[in-house]
Amino acid sequence: MNAGVPPRTGMVRERVRIDVRGAVQGVGFRPFAWREATARGLAGFVVNTPAGVTIEAEGAPAAIAGLIAAIETAPPSNASILDLAVEAIWPRGDVGFAIRNSVVEGAATATVLPDLAVCDDCLAEMRDPADRRYRYPFVNCTQCGPRFSIVEALPYDRAGTSMRHFPMCTACRAEYRDPADRRFHAEPIACPACGPQLALWDGAGETRATRHDALLAAAAALRDGAIVAVKGIGGFHLMVDARDEAAVRRLRRRKGRPDKPLAVMFASLADLAREAETSEAEAMLLASPARPIVLVRKCGGALAEAVAPRNPYLGAMLAYAPLHHLLLGQCSFPLVATSGNRTSEAIVIDEHEALARLAGIADLFLVHDRPIVRPLDDSVARIVAGRPQLIRRARGYAPATIPAGIEPGILALGGHLKAAVALSTGAGVILGQHLGDLDTPEARDAYDVATRDITGLHRTPPRLVVCDLHPDYHSTRTAERFGVPVVAVQHHVAHIAACMAEHGLASPVLGVAWDGTGYGPDGTVWGGEFLRIDAAGWHRVACLRPFRIPGGEAAIREPRRSALGLLFAAFGRDALVMSDLPAVAAFTPAERITLATMLERGVNAPVTTSAGRLFDAVAALVDLRQCTTYEGQAAAELEWAAASPDPGAAYDFPIRDGDGGAPLQVDWEPALHAILADLRSGVAAGVISGAFHRGLALAIAAVAARFGEATVVLSGGCFHNGRLTEAAVAELRAAGLTPWWHERVPANDGGLALGQAWWAARMEGAA
């Protein structure tokens, strides 16, 4: 921070201007500044600006120093100060300290605060029969409630949010204007007399009940096994009794989600303890103001098996909106709370749209009339190597501001899966929320809206657009629409750059970028890359040994194809007669011949170095998964199967020199032979998985040691595999190297946009 007591003017009375940037709007910062200033007898004002908060304070030098110290050391709990600048200015002789109306002109570089879980004080009011907000599902204050989901314009004032549709009643206005009240300038302030209200609709949109009666009727329906679409903070959830096997299976069938785990919402950590084991770090993450879904290990209990079939983990979250607390309180059991959408579509945020898009899925609709400005899925996280790691960055965390020293106006469009966009502003790089995969027209429409939203909200038109190197991504095609220069950044370079930007790392580093698919400059499918990042740019120094995958993208849905491609690369046509292997037996003899011909001729059988496809191949070989119903399923099941504790065995992945100066190759063939020998000897899949994971971790450390870079960056979707990441971190540290991995920014494609913006700015500076 550029802070401190300003230069003395020699006068007893001095005046300073304090400009504060960061997450300082919507956290009670102006009331905090008013209280601190008035307590010290200072005159002046505090005001929201498009860049943050500005304070002008006049009075005794010691009092001014005390105010600055309070801002630096004890700001509001949800504030995050990126920069604080203090300038001495000429005294004006003000009397009293005021909160002024916001300044609306100028570039909007202020950080928008994410939505915050309801605080204990508000919950206590909501549960108090004597309080005027008793049972009110939209209670909030300066320390909690909706923020990003309701913001329409900056600076953050009620007039610039969707709460502008609800004029304050006399009682709320009095609280809003009272400096002694915790709702002093709480922009979403509301009560039953003037705020949003609930209604319960049937599938035709007819109102069955309103207000608290609507909630009671919805709870009764859930107890009877109904599927209820519930409008929350950032969109709809599809909710059902998490104990009811038939109801959960019915939800899966209607939603078109046969296997992917469903999130479960609990009223408290005590309720969760009956279903899962939670460490201290996991409990803290669950109960944080962001309230993400956290992956915790199941321990039995009463939940339906269909919630997370064949999965040792449960995606658990605690109630975060007052509405959730009321609903769970009436139900007295945990609720499945999965995204309100059909598979591959964007989450629904409007109640009228929900009637159409969720028709045939939900039996009833518990809605409210507060508009949601932008869709926000629930964030997903887990503890990896002792630290929180975000898998999906959305409600509670988005938007993120990453200080990166980048000139404003770079718009980065991310990739195709787990899409998110980013924009460089005067405050840093703003990384937007998770938008999902761009496979459907609805998803692409939502993505296009988000690209316009991020530039419009921050009043920063793009001067440069950055996209992935893949020519057929919707995000890539979108880049041309802005009419400004476009830069394409290679997929795995962006992964490594995202981790470097997140942690503020300088080159040189060795980046390990492992994922399922990334377009390589040589036209092949990359995904098991070792990239050296230095002052001159990036260099591919090593990769996994390539092999062909028959059917191309079909292999993403059929791990057995990756297994056959791996076997064919090692054994040729002899692989076709290995019918003792489940991955081979999964094809008919005629199918094997067709696929072998494709592999021999290279027809619709692209070459890949993908670590993700290697994981898929091993999962199919040990017969965990031959075909998948969601992205990453086979690799996840291979991770879950790994024997615990790790017996220490490791397959060999030797490093081979590339031909003619080509990158080194990490050879999987010795490991493949060992896996086949173990399979035929009856070794359990869990033991094979454990040795496979540890062998890959040793290979990562061996390549890193070969190149001698002290800093090693791990990125790409494979590093959401906790076993792989923790093993790689341990081996790198044992080799005397310093590993870095993602924590606040997803390692998967949800972080690509940040890396694209950071890399484009780096290249721009080097030009």
N, C-alpha and C positions, 0 to 999 in steps of 0.2 A: 504494500500500500504506500502511496505517496502521501503520507500524513504526518502530522506533528503540529506543534504550536506555531502559529504564523509569526513572521518577523514583527517585533515590537515597534510601535510608532512613536513611543514616548508619551502617549496620552493615557490617562487613567481609563478611558472608555475606548474600546477597540471594536472592530467589526470584521468578521470573516465570512467567506462564502465556502461552503462545504458541499462538494459534488460527490455523491455516493452512487456507484454503479454495481449492479448485481441483482440478485433476487431480493429486491427491497420494496416491491409493490405488492400489496395484498397480504402482508405479514404483520401489519400494525406498526410499520416503521414511522409513519407520520405522528401517530399518537405517542409513540415512544420518544421521538425527538421533542415533541411538545412538552411532555412531562419532564424530561431531563433538562430542557432549557428553562422552563418556568421554575423548576426547583432551584436553579442556580441564579435566578433573578435576571435572566437574559431576555433581551427584546429581539424582535425579528420575525422570521416566518420559516415554514417548511412547505414544500410544494412538490407534487409529482410532476415529472417531466417525461418526455418521450425517451430520455436517456437513463432515467432512474429517479433519484430524489435529490433535490437541492435544498440546502439549509443556509439561511443567512442569520447569523447570531451576533448580537451586539451587547457589550457589557464589560465587566472586569476581565483582564487577561487570564486570571486564575480560573474564573468561571468558564471561560471559553475553552481553556485547556482541559477542564474537567468534562465538558460536553464531548470533546473530541475523544478523550480517553474512554468514555462510556460507549460511544459509537464503535470504537475499535475493539473493546474487550467484552462488552455485554450487550450486543444488539438483540433484537427479538429472536426467539429460539428458532424460528423457521426462516430467518433471513440468512443470506449468503452474500457477503460483500466481496466483489471482485476487485474494486479499486476505490480509493478514497483520496480526493484531492482537496487541499486546503489553500485558500488564497486570501491574503489580507486586502480588504477594501476600505473605502472611506466611510466613517460612521455617518448615519443618517438621523440619529436622534429618535428612533422608533420608541413607542411606548407599548409594552405588552408583546406577547409572542402569539402568532396566528398560524392556523393551517389554511393556506390559500387554495383557491380553485386551481386545478391542474393547468399546466402549460401544454398545449396540444400541437404547437408548431415544432418542426424539426424532425430529424431522423429518429425513428423509434428503435432505439438500441437497448431499452430497458429489458431486463430478464423477466419473462412471465413466470409466475410461480406455478408449479404443478398443483393439482388438486390434492387436498390434505384430508386425512381421516378425521372424523368428528372427535373433538377433544372430550376429556372427562367432565369438564365443567358443563358443556352443552348436554352431554348425556344425563348428567344429574338433573338438569332442568327438565329435560324431556321425560324423565321418570318420576318427577315430583307432581302429584295431583294438585298441589297448591300453586304451581307455576303456570303462567299464561301460555307457555309453550309445551305444556304437558301433552305427550303423545304426538307432537308435531314432527313430521318426518323430514323437515327441511331446516332444522335448527342449525345455526352456525355462529361463528364470531371471528375476530381477527386472527385467531390461532388455528382455525380449521375451516373446512368446507370447500365448495367448488371454486376453482380459479381458472385454469387453462380451458376447461370445458365450457366456460361461459363468456370468455373474453372475446369481444368483437373488435375492439380498437384499443390502442395504447395512447396515453397512459391509462393505468388501471383505475378507473372510476366507475361507479354504478351506471352512469349514462353510456359507458362503453362496454356494457355487458348485457347478456340476455335478461338480467334482472330489471332492466329499464322498463320492462312491461308491467312491473308490479310497484306502483306508487306506495311509498311508505305510509303506514298509519301514524297517528299522533304519537303513540307509545314507542314505536320503532324509531321514529324521527328524533324523539327525545334521547333515546339511547345513542343513536348515531352521532348526536351533537354533544354528548356529555363526555368530557375528557376523563372523568373518573370511571367510566363504564368500559368494560372490555369489548363492547361493540362500537366504540368510538371509531367512526369511519370504517366500519366493517361493510364492505360494498355489497355482499350478498344478503345482508340482514333481512329477516322476514319473520312473520309470525302467522298464526292461523287467521288473523283478521285481514292481513294484506298480502300474504305470500302465496306461493304455489300450493296446489291442492291435488290430492289423489283421486283417481277414479278407477273402477274395475269394469272393463269392457269384455263382452263376449266376442266370438270370432267375426260377428257381423258389425262390430263397432258400437253395439247398443250398450248403454250404461247400466250395469247391474247394481252398483253401489258407489258412494262417494265418501271422501274423507276417511275417518278411522273405520267406518263400516266397510269400506273397500278393502282395507288391509285385513280386517277380520275375515272377510269372505275369501280373500286370496289364501290366507293361512288355512282355512277350512278345506279349500280345494286341494292344497298341497298335502294335507293330511289324508285326503281321499285318493291320492295317487295322480292328481292332475299335473299337467305341465303348464306352468305359468310364465309368460313373458313379462319380465319386470324391468321397467325403465329406471335406470340408476343415474350415476354421475356422468359417465361418458358414453352411455349407450344401453342397449338392452342386454339382460341376462335371460337365458332359458333356465328356469329353476324347477327342481323336482326333489322329492324326498330321497336323500342319498342312501337311505337304508332299504329302499323299495326296489328289489331286483327287477320286477316286471316293469315298473315305471321308468327305471333308468334304461332298460333295454328298449322300451318304446321310444324314449327320447333319442336314443342312438339310431334307431331305424328311421324315424321321421327326419332327423337332421342329416342323415347320410354320413354318419361318423361311426363306423363299426368297431374300431379298436383304440383310437387315440384317447389318452387319458382325459377324464373330465375333472375340472377343478371343483373343489368342495369348500363351501363357506361355513365357518364355525363362529359361534357367538363369543368364545373365549379360548384362551390357551388351555384352560382346564378341560373344556370339552374336547379339544383336539388331542389331549394327552391320552384319551381313551382309544384313539385310533392310530396314533403315530408317535414315534420317538422324536423328540426335538432336543437338539443341543442348545446351550446357552446362546450361541451365535445365531442359530436358526430362530429361537424365540424372540431375540431382539429384532431380527429382520421382519418377522411376522407382525410384531407389534409396533413397528416404526410408523411414522405419519404417512409413508407411502403405501403401506399395507399391500405389498405384492403377493402374488401366489408364490409359495416357497415349496420346493421339492423336499419332502421329509420322508423318512423310512417308515413304512407301515408296520404295525405291531398287532394286527388282528382287529377285534372290535366288531361293530355291528354294520359297517358300511357294505353296500351291495358289491359283489365281486365285479360287476359290470362297470363300476366307476373307473377302475384302472386295471383291466384284465392282464394277467401274467406280468405284473409290474410290481416290484418291491417298493416303489415310491408312490407317494400321494401328493398331488398338487393341492396344497391347503392354503387358505387365506382366512383372515379374520374379517368380520363385518367392519366396514369402513364408513358407510353412509348411515345416517340416523334411520332411514327406511329399513336397511338391513337389520339393524338392532331390533327394531320393532317387529319385523317379520319373524326373525329367529326366536324372539321372545315369545311370540304366540305359538310357533310351531314346536319349540323345545326339542328340535332335532336338527342335525346338519343338513344343508341343502346343496345339491349340485348347482353350481352357478357357472354355466358355460356361456360363451359368447352368443349373443342373439343374432345369429345369421345361419344361413345354409353353408355347408362346407365350401370353402374357396371364395365365399362372398365377403364383402365388407360388413362390419358390425352395423346394425340398424340403430339410428339415433332419434328418429321421428316416430311418434305413435301411430300416425296415419299410414306411414310407409310400412310400419311393422305389421299392420293388418294384412297387407298384401304379401310382403316378403316372408313373413313367418306363418302364413296361412298353411294349415295342415300340419304344423309342428306344435304350436301352442294351443292349449284349450281355452285359456283366458289371458287377458292382458291387464296387468296392474300398471297404470300410466300416471303421469303427472303433466302439468302444463308449463313447467319451466323449460324453455327451449335449450337444447344441447347444440352448441355452436360447431363442435368438431368431434369426430368419433375418437374414443379412447378405450382401447381394450385394457384388460387388467395386465399389469406387468408380471413377469415371471422371473424368478431368481433361485439360486441355490448357493450353498456354501461350498467353495472349492479351495483347497489348500488353505483353509482357515479364514478365507475372506469371502464376502458376498460377491456373487457374479451375476449380472443381469443377463438373462437369456432373451427376454423381450422387454424393450423399454417403451412404456406407455403410461397409463394413468399412475400418478404419484411421482413419476420421474421425468416425464416429458412436459415441456421441452427442456433439453439440457443445453447449458452454455459452456462451451469448452474454450478457455482462454488459449488462443493460438497465435496472436500477433499477426493476423491476416487482414489484408485490406478488404473493406466491405464490398459486397456485390458479387461474390462467387456463389452460384447456386449449384449444388451437387444433387444428382437425381438418384443415386443408389443403384440397385440392381433390379432383379426380377422377383426373387423370393424375399420374404420378410422386408418388404420395401420400406424405406424411410428417406426423407429428403433433408438437406442441410443448407444453411445460408450463412455466409460470413457477414457480420455486422460490426459496428464499432465496439461492441461488447465482447466479441469472440465469435465462434462458430455455433450457431443455433442448430442443434440436432433435433428434428421433429419426431413425432410419435410413430410407433409401429403402424404400418398400413396394411400388412398382409401380403400375400402372393398375388401377382398381377395376372392371374389365369382367366378371370372372367370379366365381362364388360362392366359389371357393377364395381368390381375391385379397381379396374382401370379408371372408371369415372371418379371414384373416391380419391384415387391417387392424383388425378389431374386437379381436383379441387384443392388438395393439400399443397400442391406446388404453387398454386395461385395464393393460397391462404398465407403461407409463410412469408412470401415477399410483400403481400399487401399489409399484413399485420405489422411488419417491421419497417414498412415504407422504404424498402430497399430494392429497387429494380435491379435485376441481374445485369452485370456487364460481361460476365463470363459464365457459361454453363458447362458443367462437367458430368460425364456419363461413363458407363462401362464400355469396355472395348467390344463387347458382344453386339453385333449389328442388328440382331432380331429382338432384343429386349424392348418392351414398350417404353421403358424409361429412356432408352437410347433414342428411339424414334421421337420421343417427346422433346428431346434437346433442341431439335431443329426449329421448333415452333416459336422460340423466343426472339429470333432475329438478331442474336448476338453471337460472338465467336464461341465455338464448341471445342472442348478438349476431351478426349477419351483416355481414361486411365485403366491400365490392366488390372483385372479383378484382384489378383493376389497382392499386387503392389498396394492397392487400396486397403486391403486387410491389414497389412503390416503398418501402413501409414496411420490407420485408425488407432492402433494400439500405441504408436509413437505419440500421436497427438493427444490421446487420453492421458498419458503419463508425462508429457512434456519431454520426451527423449530426443536427444540429438544423435546424428549419425557419427561414426559408422555403427551399424548393428547388423547382426545376422537375423533375418526374419524367417520363421517357419510358418508357412501358410498352407494349412491342410483343410480341405473341405471336399464337397461332392463334385462341383462343376465350376469351372472358370475358363473363359475363352483365352486360349494362348495365342501369342503373336504368330506362332508357327502353324496356326489352324487346328491344332490338336486340343483335346480337353485336358486342361491342367487341374491340379488339385492336391499334389503332394510335393510342394515346392520349398526350396531353401533359397532365399533371396538375400544378397548382400546389398545393403543400402549405405551409400557413402556420398561424399560431396559431388561426385560425378553423376549420380543417378542410382539405378538399380541394375543388378546383374544376377542372372539365374545361375547359381553355382552348383546346385545339386537338385535331384528330384527322385521320387520313387521310380523304379524301373517301369517303363510303360507296358501296357498290354491292350488288346482290343476288347471292346464290349459289343457283342452282337445286338443289334436293334437300337443302338444309341440311347435316346431318352427312355426307351422302354425298360432299360436296365435299372433305371431309378425306381421303377415300380416292381421289378422282378430281380431281386438279388441273385437268383439262380443263373441269370444271364452273365453277371459279373463273374460268378464262380466258374462257369463254363469257359468264359474268355480267359481267365487266369489259368485254368487247366490246359486249355489249348495252347497258350503261349509256352507252357512248360513241356507238354507231352505231344503236341500236334494231334493228329486224328486218333491216337491211342486214347485220348480223353473221352472219346465217344463211347468206348466200351467199359468205362469205369462205372457200371451201373450199380455197384455196391455203394456208391456215393449218392446220398439223397438228392444233391443238387443236379446230378446227371440223370438219375431216375425220374426226376420231376418232369423231364421232357420225353415225348414219345420218340421211338427210333427215327421216324420220319422228320420230326422237328430237329433232332440232333444233326441229321445230315444237312438239312437246310441251313442251320446255324453255322455248321462247320464250313460250308461253302461260302457263307457271308464272311467268316473270319479269314479264310484263305485268300479271298479276292479283295478283301477290304471294302465290301459293299455294305453300306449302312452298318458299319462296324468300326466306329472311330477309335483312334488311339487315345489312351488316357494315362495320366500319371496320378489319378485321383485316389487320395487316401480314403475318401468316403466310399468309393466303389470297392476298394480293398477290404474295408470293414464289412461291406455287404457280402462280398464273396466268402469271407470266412464264416459269417453268420449262416449263409446258405450251406456251406460245406459241413458244418456241425449240426445242420438241420434245425436251426432256431427259427429261420424265416426264409421261405422260398419266394413269396410274393408279399408286397406291403400294401397297406391302405393309407399310410401317411408318410410324409417325408422324414427320413432319418430313423424309421422304425427298426430296421434290421440292425443298424449300428447300435441303437439304444439297447436292444435286447441282448446284443453281444456284451455290452458293458454290464448290464444287470446280471448276466449269467456268470461273470468272472468270479472265480473262487475267492472267498474272503475268510481269513486273512490270506494275503498273497503268499503262496508257498515259495516264491523266489525264483521259480523256473522262468526261463526266457528263451524264446526262439531266436535264431540267429538271422540278422538282416545285415549281411556284409556290405561294405561300401566298395563299389567298383569304379575304376576310372572310365570316364566317357571316351568315346572314339573321337579322334581328331580335335581334341580341345573341347568337346561337348561337356555339359555338366556331369558331375559325378552322379552315380546312380545307387540308390539304396535298393539292394536286390532282395525281393521277397521270395525267390524260389527255394532257397534252403529252408525257410520257415514253412513254405507250402509242403515240402517233402516231409518235414517233421510232423506237421499237422495231420497229414494223411496216414503216416505211420502210427501216430497216437490214436487216431480214429479207429483204425483197423485193429488196434490192441485194446479197444474198449475204454480208452481214457475219457473221462467225463468232459462234457462241453465246457463246464465252468473252469476246469483246470487248463484246457486248451486256450480259452479266452484270456485267463490270467497271464499265461506265458506269452500270448500274442501281444497283449498290451505292454507288458514289461519289455519285450523285445523291441517294440517300436520306440519306447522311451529311451532305451539304450542306444538305438540307432540315431535318434535326434541328438543325444549328447555326443556321440562319436563324430557326427558330421560337424557339430559346433566346435569340438576340440580340434578338428582337422583345420578349420579356417581361423581359429584363434581369436575371434571377436569376443570381447569380455561380456558384451550385452547381447542377449538372445531374446527375441520377441516371438511369442506364440500367438497366432491368430488364425481365424477361420473356424467354421462350424464344428470341426472335429474337436476343438478345444473347449466345447461345452460338455465333452465327455470327461467327467470328473476323474475317473481312474487314469485315463491317458494324461490329463493335465498334471495331476498330482505326481504321477510317476515321472513325467518329463521334468517337472520342476525339481524333484528330488535328485534325479541323475545329473541335471545341469549344475545344481549346487555342489554335488559331490565332485564334479569336474572342475570346481573353482570358478564357474561362470555365474553371471547374474541374469536370471530369467525374469521376464515381465510377461504378464498375461492380462486379459481384459477383466475389469471389475464393473465400472459404471457404464460402459458402452458394450453392447453385445459383440461377441467374437464372430458371430455369424453375419449374414448379409445385412442385418439391421444396423451394423456399424460402417458399412461401405461408404455411405455418403460423407461421413466425417473424414474418412481417409481420402476420398476423392478431392474434397475441398482443400485439405491440408497439402496433398501432393501437388495439386494444380498451383496453389500459391507458392509452393517451394520452387517449382519449375519456372513460374512467372518471375520470381525473384532472381533466379539464376540466368534468366534470358538477357 
